[in-house]
Amino acid sequence: MNYQFRAATPEDIPACITLRGLTRENPASAERLAELGVTVESWSAQVRNQELTGILCEDKGQMAGYCFGDLHSGEIVVLALLPAYEGQGVGRQLMHAVMLQLRHAGHQRLFLGCSSDPAVRSHGFYRRLGWKPSGKTDRLGDEELEYFFAQQ
């Protein structure tokens, strides 16, 4: 497997929105994302204005997945993979790359929203990577997980 990882650009956002609707668990259509205020225009602007940082994974020129983080808050906003790429370490690599970008932006604590249902894959995925429950719930009703970088 010869995957390429690269920084996301505003021009990648239409494909990101399409891929988000194709994920196996928790897919979100373009219409659903728009209801949440996420459109090609808004997401592209956040990348262009360096509010969001993102990493894409491509396989033979096709987007396989991506991860985006909020440079101001330290939130992992989204991690999405096509089902064919699950279980191959792609999600872990994407997550790690964005976590490092957020750390370089000065964040010692990161957070994200995740299903509290242990039957959902993301529940165990994030915990295996060292994320812990914060005791809070986010605006969408998901459990907030947090990650603290070790002090250097």
Residue frames as a rotation matrix with the C-alpha (Angstrom) as fourth column:
MET 1
0.575 0.818 0.000 0.00
0.818 -0.575 0.000 0.00
0.000 0.000 -1.000 0.00
ASN 2
-0.566 -0.802 0.193 1.44
0.820 -0.572 0.024 3.26
0.091 0.172 0.981 -1.15
TYR 3
0.541 0.832 -0.125 -0.67
0.840 -0.528 0.125 5.95
0.038 -0.172 -0.984 0.48
GLN 4
-0.525 -0.627 0.576 0.18
0.551 -0.766 -0.331 9.62
0.648 0.143 0.748 0.17
PHE 5
0.301 0.530 -0.793 -0.51
0.927 -0.358 0.113 12.01
-0.224 -0.769 -0.599 3.03
ARG 6
-0.624 -0.485 0.612 -0.64
0.629 -0.777 0.027 15.73
0.463 0.402 0.790 2.38
ALA 7
-0.803 0.323 -0.501 -2.01
0.152 -0.702 -0.696 18.99
-0.576 -0.635 0.515 3.73
ALA 8
0.018 0.905 0.426 -5.60
0.954 0.113 -0.278 19.73
-0.300 0.411 -0.861 2.78
THR 9
-0.973 -0.230 0.010 -6.36
0.217 -0.904 0.369 22.78
-0.075 0.361 0.929 0.66
PRO 10
-0.415 0.870 -0.265 -9.61
-0.467 -0.454 -0.759 24.73
-0.781 -0.191 0.595 0.21
GLU 11
-0.245 0.280 -0.928 -9.97
-0.954 0.099 0.282 23.06
0.171 0.955 0.244 -3.19
ASP 12
-0.893 -0.143 -0.426 -10.20
-0.094 0.987 -0.133 19.63
0.439 -0.079 -0.895 -1.47
ILE 13
-0.797 0.532 0.287 -13.33
-0.405 -0.116 -0.907 20.49
-0.449 -0.839 0.308 0.50
PRO 14
0.085 0.873 -0.481 -15.97
-0.995 0.101 0.007 19.44
0.054 0.478 0.877 -2.07
ALA 15
-0.062 -0.180 -0.982 -14.43
-0.312 0.938 -0.152 15.95
0.948 0.296 -0.114 -2.14
CYS 16
-0.964 -0.265 0.035 -14.22
-0.098 0.228 -0.969 15.94
0.249 -0.937 -0.246 1.68
ILE 17
-0.410 0.887 0.213 -17.94
-0.818 -0.255 -0.516 16.65
-0.403 -0.386 0.830 1.91
THR 18
0.276 0.476 -0.835 -18.71
-0.809 0.584 0.065 13.86
0.518 0.657 0.547 -0.57
LEU 19
-0.464 -0.548 -0.696 -16.50
-0.092 0.811 -0.578 11.38
0.881 -0.204 -0.427 1.34
ARG 20
-0.872 0.129 0.472 -18.16
-0.488 -0.158 -0.858 12.31
-0.036 -0.979 0.201 4.65
GLY 21
0.109 0.994 -0.003 -21.43
-0.970 0.105 -0.220 10.92
-0.218 0.027 0.975 3.30
LEU 22
0.406 -0.020 -0.914 -19.76
-0.552 0.792 -0.263 7.63
0.729 0.611 0.310 2.32
THR 23
-0.641 -0.668 0.377 -18.36
-0.692 0.291 -0.661 6.64
0.332 -0.685 -0.649 5.72
ARG 24
-0.523 0.405 -0.750 -19.64
0.227 0.914 0.336 3.41
0.822 0.006 -0.570 7.24
GLU 25
-0.063 0.477 -0.877 -20.47
0.997 0.062 -0.037 4.72
0.037 -0.877 -0.480 10.70
ASN 26
0.126 0.224 -0.966 -21.94
0.525 -0.842 -0.127 8.15
-0.842 -0.492 -0.224 11.29
PRO 27
-0.547 -0.287 0.786 -22.16
0.833 -0.276 0.479 9.26
0.080 0.917 0.391 7.63
ALA 28
-0.025 0.524 -0.851 -23.29
0.333 -0.798 -0.502 12.83
-0.943 -0.296 -0.154 7.07
SER 29
0.201 0.197 0.960 -24.68
0.979 0.000 -0.205 13.95
-0.040 0.980 -0.193 3.75
ALA 30
-0.762 -0.444 0.472 -23.99
0.523 -0.851 0.043 17.37
0.383 0.280 0.880 2.28
GLU 31
0.034 0.872 0.489 -27.53
0.033 -0.490 0.871 18.33
0.999 -0.013 -0.046 3.27
ARG 32
0.723 0.202 -0.661 -27.03
0.611 0.261 0.747 17.24
0.324 -0.944 0.065 6.88
LEU 33
-0.286 -0.904 -0.319 -23.71
0.955 -0.295 -0.020 19.05
-0.076 -0.310 0.948 7.07
ALA 34
-0.608 0.119 0.785 -25.36
0.266 -0.901 0.343 22.21
0.748 0.417 0.516 5.71
GLU 35
0.538 0.842 -0.036 -27.98
0.245 -0.115 0.963 21.95
0.806 -0.527 -0.269 8.47
LEU 36
0.576 -0.430 -0.695 -25.06
0.799 0.114 0.591 22.05
-0.175 -0.895 0.409 10.91
GLY 37
0.855 -0.197 -0.480 -23.61
-0.189 -0.980 0.066 25.09
-0.483 0.034 -0.875 9.14
VAL 38
-0.201 -0.952 0.231 -20.91
-0.078 0.250 0.965 23.17
-0.976 0.176 -0.124 7.27
THR 39
0.904 0.426 0.024 -20.85
0.022 0.010 -1.000 23.99
-0.426 0.905 0.000 3.57
VAL 40
0.391 -0.783 0.484 -18.17
0.905 0.230 -0.359 23.94
0.170 0.578 0.798 0.90
GLU 41
0.360 -0.212 0.908 -17.92
0.156 -0.946 -0.283 27.69
0.920 0.244 -0.308 1.28
SER 42
0.820 -0.001 0.572 -17.68
-0.524 -0.405 0.749 27.77
0.231 -0.914 -0.333 5.08
TRP 43
0.813 -0.532 0.237 -15.26
0.308 0.739 0.600 24.83
-0.494 -0.415 0.764 5.36
SER 44
0.377 -0.681 0.628 -13.05
0.840 -0.035 -0.542 26.12
0.391 0.732 0.558 2.53
ALA 45
0.518 -0.135 0.845 -12.91
-0.175 -0.983 -0.050 29.55
0.838 -0.122 -0.533 4.16
GLN 46
0.915 -0.169 0.366 -11.83
-0.355 0.093 0.930 28.00
-0.191 -0.981 0.025 7.48
VAL 47
0.549 -0.764 0.340 -8.97
0.755 0.627 0.189 26.19
-0.358 0.153 0.921 5.75
ARG 48
0.315 -0.394 0.863 -8.03
0.644 -0.579 -0.500 29.27
0.697 0.714 0.072 3.71
ASN 49
0.548 -0.009 0.837 -8.05
-0.401 -0.881 0.253 31.46
0.735 -0.474 -0.486 6.87
GLN 50
-0.435 -0.788 -0.436 -5.96
-0.065 0.510 -0.858 28.89
0.898 -0.344 -0.274 8.78
GLU 51
0.007 0.540 0.842 -8.68
-0.992 -0.103 0.075 28.28
0.127 -0.835 0.535 11.34
LEU 52
0.829 0.254 0.499 -8.71
-0.307 0.951 0.026 24.58
-0.468 -0.175 0.866 10.44
THR 53
-0.313 -0.891 -0.329 -5.73
-0.923 0.205 0.325 22.41
-0.222 0.405 -0.887 9.62
GLY 54
0.703 0.625 0.340 -6.26
-0.510 0.776 -0.371 19.18
-0.495 0.087 0.864 7.75
ILE 55
-0.585 -0.811 0.004 -4.41
-0.640 0.465 0.612 16.17
-0.498 0.355 -0.791 6.42
LEU 56
0.576 0.726 -0.376 -5.65
-0.801 0.410 -0.436 13.98
-0.162 0.552 0.818 3.57
CYS 57
-0.370 -0.593 0.715 -4.76
-0.198 0.803 0.563 10.45
-0.908 0.067 -0.415 2.64
GLU 58
0.392 0.433 -0.812 -4.82
-0.888 -0.053 -0.457 9.57
-0.241 0.900 0.364 -1.06
ASP 59
-0.148 -0.352 0.924 -4.54
0.023 0.933 0.359 6.19
-0.989 0.074 -0.130 -2.72
LYS 60
-0.560 -0.168 0.811 -3.76
0.769 0.258 0.585 6.30
-0.307 0.952 -0.015 -6.43
GLY 61
-0.929 0.086 0.361 -5.10
0.102 -0.876 0.472 9.84
0.357 0.475 0.804 -6.66
GLN 62
0.070 0.997 -0.021 -8.37
0.180 0.008 0.984 9.06
0.981 -0.073 -0.179 -4.84
MET 63
-0.348 -0.121 0.929 -9.11
-0.794 -0.489 -0.361 10.51
0.498 -0.864 0.074 -1.42
ALA 64
-0.355 0.144 -0.924 -9.24
0.295 0.955 0.036 7.68
0.887 -0.260 -0.381 1.12
GLY 65
0.442 0.492 -0.750 -9.78
0.871 -0.036 0.490 9.79
0.214 -0.870 -0.444 4.23
TYR 66
-0.175 -0.476 0.862 -8.97
0.139 -0.879 -0.457 12.95
0.975 0.040 0.220 6.11
CYS 67
0.154 0.191 -0.970 -8.70
0.988 -0.013 0.154 14.55
0.017 -0.982 -0.190 9.52
PHE 68
-0.035 -0.101 0.994 -9.20
0.239 -0.967 -0.090 18.22
0.970 0.235 0.058 10.44
GLY 69
-0.078 -0.037 -0.996 -8.46
0.997 0.004 -0.078 20.10
0.007 -0.999 0.036 13.64
ASP 70
0.815 0.415 0.404 -9.32
0.380 -0.910 0.168 23.58
0.437 0.017 -0.899 14.89
LEU 71
-0.123 -0.988 0.097 -6.11
0.608 -0.152 -0.779 25.55
0.784 -0.037 0.619 15.33
HIS 72
-0.266 0.066 0.962 -7.71
-0.472 -0.879 -0.070 27.99
0.841 -0.472 0.265 17.78
SER 73
0.469 0.611 0.638 -9.49
-0.847 0.108 0.520 25.59
0.249 -0.784 0.568 20.15
GLY 74
-0.630 -0.728 0.272 -7.51
-0.768 0.637 -0.074 22.36
-0.119 -0.255 -0.960 19.84
GLU 75
0.211 0.796 0.567 -10.57
-0.508 0.585 -0.632 20.36
-0.835 -0.155 0.527 18.78
ILE 76
-0.942 -0.244 0.228 -10.30
0.039 0.597 0.801 17.43
-0.332 0.764 -0.553 16.40
VAL 77
-0.387 0.835 -0.392 -13.27
-0.793 -0.518 -0.321 18.40
-0.471 0.187 0.862 14.26
VAL 78
0.753 0.650 -0.100 -13.56
-0.598 0.613 -0.516 15.37
-0.274 0.448 0.851 12.00
LEU 79
-0.616 -0.771 0.159 -11.84
-0.581 0.582 0.569 12.13
-0.531 0.258 -0.807 11.06
ALA 80
0.539 0.842 0.005 -13.41
-0.561 0.364 -0.743 10.33
-0.628 0.398 0.669 8.11
LEU 81
-0.682 -0.729 0.065 -12.37
-0.482 0.514 0.709 7.28
-0.550 0.453 -0.702 6.10
LEU 82
0.069 0.618 -0.783 -13.87
-0.904 0.370 0.213 5.34
0.421 0.693 0.585 3.26
PRO 83
0.742 0.327 0.585 -14.83
-0.601 0.711 0.365 1.87
-0.297 -0.622 0.725 4.54
ALA 84
0.881 -0.416 -0.226 -12.22
0.164 0.716 -0.678 0.14
0.444 0.560 0.699 2.34
TYR 85
-0.002 -0.952 0.306 -9.44
-0.105 -0.304 -0.947 1.87
0.994 -0.034 -0.100 4.30
GLU 86
0.595 0.257 0.762 -10.60
-0.766 -0.106 0.634 1.02
0.244 -0.961 0.134 7.82
GLY 87
0.913 -0.185 0.364 -8.32
-0.079 0.795 0.601 -1.19
-0.401 -0.577 0.711 9.88
GLN 88
0.644 -0.702 0.303 -5.17
0.667 0.322 -0.672 -0.35
0.374 0.635 0.675 7.91
GLY 89
-0.072 -0.691 -0.719 -3.71
0.919 -0.326 0.222 2.33
-0.388 -0.645 0.658 10.17
VAL 90
-0.389 -0.045 0.920 -4.79
0.669 -0.701 0.249 5.21
0.633 0.712 0.303 7.92
GLY 91
0.631 0.717 0.297 -7.07
0.275 -0.564 0.779 6.77
0.726 -0.410 -0.553 10.53
ARG 92
0.690 -0.454 -0.564 -4.38
0.642 0.024 0.766 6.52
-0.334 -0.891 0.308 13.19
GLN 93
-0.369 -0.886 0.279 -1.83
0.918 -0.301 0.260 8.21
-0.146 0.352 0.924 10.89
LEU 94
-0.110 0.418 0.902 -4.24
0.479 -0.773 0.416 10.99
0.871 0.477 -0.115 9.94
MET 95
0.862 0.490 -0.131 -5.15
0.314 -0.313 0.896 11.60
0.398 -0.814 -0.423 13.57
HIS 96
0.368 -0.808 -0.460 -1.53
0.824 0.055 0.564 11.61
-0.430 -0.587 0.686 14.70
ALA 97
-0.460 -0.576 0.676 -0.52
0.845 -0.518 0.134 14.11
0.273 0.633 0.725 12.00
VAL 98
0.172 0.594 0.786 -3.28
0.208 -0.801 0.561 16.57
0.963 0.067 -0.261 12.94
MET 99
0.875 0.092 -0.475 -2.60
0.477 0.000 0.879 16.11
0.081 -0.996 -0.044 16.65
LEU 100
-0.070 -0.980 -0.188 1.03
0.946 -0.125 0.299 17.11
-0.316 -0.157 0.936 16.04
GLN 101
-0.409 -0.023 0.912 -0.06
0.562 -0.794 0.232 20.18
0.719 0.608 0.338 14.07
LEU 102
0.638 0.709 0.302 -2.29
0.142 -0.494 0.858 21.24
0.757 -0.504 -0.416 16.95
ARG 103
0.642 -0.496 -0.585 0.52
0.723 0.138 0.677 20.65
-0.255 -0.858 0.447 19.41
HIS 104
-0.430 -0.843 0.323 2.84
0.902 -0.411 0.131 22.81
0.023 0.348 0.937 17.31
ALA 105
-0.084 0.504 0.860 0.13
0.297 -0.811 0.504 25.47
0.951 0.298 -0.082 17.40
GLY 106
-0.645 -0.346 0.681 0.57
-0.463 -0.532 -0.709 25.51
0.608 -0.773 0.184 21.19
HIS 107
0.413 0.884 0.220 -2.14
-0.763 0.204 0.614 23.16
0.497 -0.422 0.758 22.44
GLN 108
-0.763 -0.580 0.285 -1.29
-0.635 0.587 -0.503 20.84
0.124 -0.565 -0.816 25.35
ARG 109
-0.528 0.697 0.485 -4.89
0.056 0.598 -0.799 19.60
-0.847 -0.395 -0.355 25.58
LEU 110
-0.865 0.344 -0.365 -6.94
-0.412 -0.073 0.908 18.43
0.286 0.936 0.204 22.61
PHE 111
-0.498 0.753 0.431 -10.59
-0.209 0.378 -0.902 17.39
-0.842 -0.539 -0.031 22.58
LEU 112
-0.856 0.319 -0.408 -13.18
-0.378 0.153 0.913 15.79
0.354 0.935 -0.011 20.32
GLY 113
-0.028 0.916 0.401 -16.76
-0.926 0.127 -0.356 14.55
-0.377 -0.381 0.844 20.35
CYS 114
-0.815 -0.269 -0.513 -17.33
-0.438 0.866 0.242 10.80
0.379 0.422 -0.823 20.17
SER 115
0.238 0.916 -0.323 -20.23
-0.433 0.398 0.809 8.42
0.869 -0.053 0.492 20.53
SER 116
-0.248 -0.264 0.932 -20.58
-0.968 0.114 -0.225 7.06
-0.047 -0.958 -0.283 24.06
ASP 117
0.799 0.590 0.113 -21.82
-0.568 0.804 -0.179 3.73
-0.196 0.078 0.977 22.62
PRO 118
-0.066 -0.899 0.433 -19.08
-0.558 0.393 0.731 1.06
-0.827 -0.193 -0.528 22.98
ALA 119
0.302 0.238 0.923 -20.53
0.506 0.780 -0.367 -0.73
-0.808 0.578 0.116 19.92
VAL 120
0.999 0.009 -0.051 -19.45
-0.035 -0.607 -0.794 2.18
-0.038 0.795 -0.606 17.69
ARG 121
0.542 -0.839 0.036 -15.93
0.749 0.464 -0.472 1.73
0.380 0.283 0.881 16.28
SER 122
0.113 -0.540 0.834 -14.77
0.000 -0.840 -0.543 5.24
0.994 0.061 -0.095 17.14
HIS 123
0.859 0.269 0.435 -15.48
-0.419 -0.118 0.900 4.61
0.294 -0.956 0.012 20.83
GLY 124
0.810 -0.573 0.128 -12.63
0.375 0.673 0.638 2.11
-0.451 -0.468 0.760 21.13
PHE 125
0.466 -0.641 0.610 -10.45
0.736 -0.103 -0.670 3.68
0.492 0.760 0.424 18.43
TYR 126
0.393 -0.303 0.868 -9.87
-0.263 -0.942 -0.210 6.95
0.881 -0.146 -0.450 20.26
ARG 127
0.858 -0.044 0.511 -9.43
-0.503 0.120 0.856 5.28
-0.099 -0.992 0.080 23.64
ARG 128
0.746 -0.629 0.217 -6.74
0.634 0.771 0.057 2.97
-0.203 0.095 0.974 22.20
LEU 129
0.203 -0.672 0.712 -4.92
0.589 -0.498 -0.637 6.13
0.782 0.548 0.295 21.09
GLY 130
-0.644 -0.553 -0.529 -4.90
0.723 -0.216 -0.656 7.49
0.248 -0.805 0.539 24.64
TRP 131
-0.542 0.545 0.640 -8.00
-0.316 -0.838 0.445 9.71
0.779 0.039 0.626 24.63
LYS 132
-0.831 0.241 -0.501 -9.96
0.554 0.434 -0.711 9.85
0.046 -0.868 -0.494 27.91
PRO 133
0.184 0.958 0.219 -13.51
0.798 -0.276 0.536 10.95
0.574 0.076 -0.816 28.78
SER 134
-0.733 -0.420 0.536 -13.61
0.118 -0.854 -0.507 14.54
0.670 -0.308 0.675 30.05
GLY 135
-0.663 0.584 -0.468 -16.96
0.650 0.138 -0.748 14.10
-0.372 -0.800 -0.471 31.80
LYS 136
-0.441 0.483 -0.757 -18.57
-0.401 -0.860 -0.315 16.59
-0.803 0.165 0.573 29.40
THR 137
0.053 0.520 0.853 -21.00
0.792 0.499 -0.353 16.30
-0.609 0.694 -0.385 26.51
ASP 138
-0.901 -0.429 -0.057 -20.61
0.298 -0.711 0.636 18.40
-0.314 0.556 0.769 23.35
ARG 139
-0.569 0.688 -0.450 -23.28
-0.621 -0.719 -0.313 20.47
-0.539 0.102 0.836 21.57
LEU 140
-0.284 0.450 -0.847 -24.32
-0.781 0.405 0.476 17.47
0.557 0.796 0.236 19.46
GLY 141
0.661 0.587 0.467 -24.83
-0.748 0.475 0.462 15.25
0.050 -0.655 0.754 22.50
ASP 142
0.566 -0.550 -0.614 -21.62
0.119 0.792 -0.599 13.27
0.816 0.266 0.514 22.00
GLU 143
0.825 -0.391 -0.408 -19.21
0.491 0.140 0.860 12.42
-0.279 -0.910 0.308 24.78
GLU 144
0.759 -0.648 0.062 -16.21
-0.543 -0.683 -0.489 14.74
0.359 0.338 -0.870 24.92
LEU 145
0.729 -0.662 -0.173 -12.86
0.683 0.686 0.253 12.98
-0.049 -0.302 0.952 24.98
GLU 146
0.863 -0.504 -0.008 -9.61
-0.504 -0.864 -0.003 14.76
-0.005 0.007 -1.000 25.71
TYR 147
0.641 -0.762 -0.085 -5.95
0.696 0.625 -0.353 14.11
0.323 0.167 0.932 25.12
PHE 148
0.898 -0.432 -0.086 -3.07
-0.313 -0.764 0.564 15.67
-0.309 -0.479 -0.821 27.04
PHE 149
0.565 -0.800 -0.205 0.42
-0.017 0.237 -0.971 15.75
0.825 0.552 0.120 25.60
ALA 150
0.544 -0.492 -0.679 3.18
0.839 0.334 0.430 14.76
0.015 -0.804 0.595 28.01
GLN 151
0.937 -0.281 -0.206 5.10
-0.226 -0.941 0.252 17.74
-0.265 -0.190 -0.945 29.35
GLN 152
0.655 -0.755 0.028 8.54
0.435 0.345 -0.832 18.11
0.619 0.557 0.555 27.83
